[in-house]
Amino acid sequence: MATLRRTVAAAALSLAGAAAFSSAPVVSALPATSALPAAAPADASGYLPSSLDKAQNARLQAALDTAIAQAEKNAASGAKRPGPQAAAVIYYDDTNAPTYDSLIDQGAAIWNSRVANVKLVERDGAASLVYREGNGQGSYYQGRGRGDGQIFIDHAQAAQYYTLRIVTHETGHALGLPDRYTQPCSKLMSGGGPGTSCTNAYPDSVEASEVNTLWN
C-alpha cells in the first residue's frame, strides 16, 4: 500500500509540473537556449566567416543598398528633408544571457552613443530582440535586421575573442548591417575576420551613418 501511495503521489507531482510548464509564457516564440542549434543556422550571420550565412548577409546588404540609393535619390532631387523625428526604439531582453548582461547593456550604450535614428532600450520579458548564451559553434544573429530576432553568444568563442566586440558586432546585424570579414579591425562589422587580437567594439562613422540611413 505504501508503494502504491508513493506511485500515485509521484504521478500527481508529474502532472502538476507538466501543467505549470504548459501555462508558462513564451517570449517571442523563440526556442530555449538548450534547443539552439550547435552552429549558426543558414539564415543567420555568424561572428566568423562561414558559407552558411551568405543568404542572410545578401539580404542585409540588399536592404542597405536600397536605403542608401533612396537617400541619394532624395538628396539629388532636392527633396525637403523632414524635420527632427523621434528615434525608433528597439526593446531588448538579456535575461537568457546572464553571463554577458553588463556587456550587452554596454554594447547597447555604445550604439546609442553613435547613432541618432534608433535607440536600444532594455525591457526584460517583452522585447523584439532577445539575447541568449550557451555552448555551440559560434556566436550569431538570426532575424530580419529590423531590431528583431535573437543574438546567441557562444561561451567558447567569447573566451577566445573580445566579448564586447562580439556583442556590439551581432547587435549591428540586428540594426541591419551585414558582415564584412575582409575589412580591418577598425570596422566593427569585420567581426572575427581580423583575428583574436582585435578589441575594437565601436562602429566607425560610416557604419553609424549606414544605420541612421536604414532607420531614417
N, C-alpha and C positions, 0 to 999 in steps of 0.2 A: 504493500500500500504506500509506503514511504517513497519507493521508486516511482510509482505512478504519479504521486503528488509532485515530485521533482520534475517529471517529464511534462506534466500539464503546466507547471509554473514556467518552465523554460520556453514552452511553446507560446505562452501568453506574452512573455517578455520579448520574444522574437517578433510577434505580430505588432506589439506596441512600437518597437523600434522601426519596423517597416512603415507603419502609419506615419510616424514622425518624419521619416526621411521623405516620404512621398508628398508631404504637405509643406516641406521646406521650400522657400522661394528660390528661383533660379535667376541669376543676374545675367541679362543679355543673352540668355540661352547658349552660353559658351561652355565648352567642355571643362571638366575639373582638371586640375593640374596632372593628376595621375592618368588622365585619358589623353593627354597631349601626345602627338607622335614623337618618335625618337629623333627625327630630323625635321627640318623645316619643310612644310608641305609645298606642293608645286605652286600654290597661289600666295606664296609668302616671299618676303625679302629678307635674306639672311645677312649676318654681320660679315661673313666671309664669302668670297666668290664661290658660286655654285651654279650648275646648269639648271637646277630646279627653279630658280627664281627669275628666269628670263621673262616669262609671260607677265609676272607681276610688275617687274621693272619697266617693261614695254608699255603697260597700261599707265603707270605713273608718269613716265616720260611723255606719253602722248597727251595726257591731261595737262601737263606743264607746258608743252609746246603750244597747245591750243590757247591756254590762258595768256601766254606771252604774246602770241600772234594777235589776240584780241586787244591786248593793251597797246601794242604797237599800232594797230589799225585805228584805235581811238585817238592816239596821240597824233597820228598823221592826218586825221580828218579834222583835227582841231576841236573835237568834241569837248564840251564844257565838262570839267571834272566835277563829280558830285561833291557836296560838302562833307565835312567830317562825319564818319559813321562809327557806331559802336562796334568794338571788336567782337567777332564771333567767339562764343565761349565753348570750349571743349571740356567736359567733365571727365575726370579720370578716377579710377579706383585701383588702389595698390594694396588692398588687404590680402590678396593672394600672392604677394611678393614681399613678405615682411622683412626678409634679409636685406632688401635693397630699398626699403621705404624712404630713408632720408636721401638717398641718391636720386630716386625718382622725383622727389619733391625739388631737389636741387636742379635736376635736369629741366623740370617744368619752369623753374625760375630763370634758368639760362635762356630758354626760348622766349619767355615773356619779356625778358630784357632786350631781346634782339629784334622782335617783330611787333608790329602795331595792329595788324588786322585780325589777329586771333589770339586768344588767351586760354591757357591751360589752368583749370581750377579743380582741386581735389574734391571729390564728393563720393565717399565710400558707400557702396550699397546700391547706387543708382547712377551709372555712368555709361557713356558710349565707348570709352576706351578703357580696357582692363589690362593690368599688368599681372603676369604670372611668373613663377620661378620653378625650377626643377632640374633634373638631370636628363639631358638629351644629347643632341649632336650639333649644338649651336644655338645662338640667340637669333630671334627673328621677329618680324612684324607680319601680321596677317590681317588684312582689311582692305578697304577701298581707298585709303589715303585721304579720307574726309573727316578725320577726327574720330574714327570708329575702329572697331575690331579689337585685337589683342596683341600685346607685346610679351614675348616669352624670353626670359633671361636664364641662360644656361649656367649652372654653377661652375662647371669646369672651365668654360670659356671666360667667365667673369674672374676666375682666379689667374688666368693667363694674360688677358688683355685688360686695359684700363677700364674699369667698370663704368665710371661716369660717362665715358665716351660711348660705350655700348648703349647705355640708356638714352643719351641725347640723340645718338645716331638713329636708333629704332624709333624714337619719338618723331624724328624728322620724317620718317616714312609715313607715320600717322598724319603728319601735316601735308603730305603729298609729294615729298621728294624721293626720287629714285636713287639706287646705288650708283656710285662712280668709283669703283675699286682702284682704277689705274691712276687716280689723281693723288696729289701729295697729302701728307698728314694735316696740312693747314685746311684742307677741305673735310668737314665733318662727315659728309656722305661718302667719303672714300672708305669708311668703315674699317675693317680689318686689313684692307689692302696694304697699307704702309708697314704693317707688322706690329709686334707686341710693344715696341718702344714708343709708339705714338700715344701721347697722352692729351692731345687737343680735344676738348669736349665742347667747343664753341663753334657754331656755324659762322662762316665768314659773311661779308657784306652781300656777296652775290647770292648765297644760299638764303639769307634772310630776305632779300629782295624777291626771290622766287616765291617764297612762302607768302609774302604780302600780296604778290600778284595772284597767286592761286586763291587767296581768300579775300580778294578785292570785291 
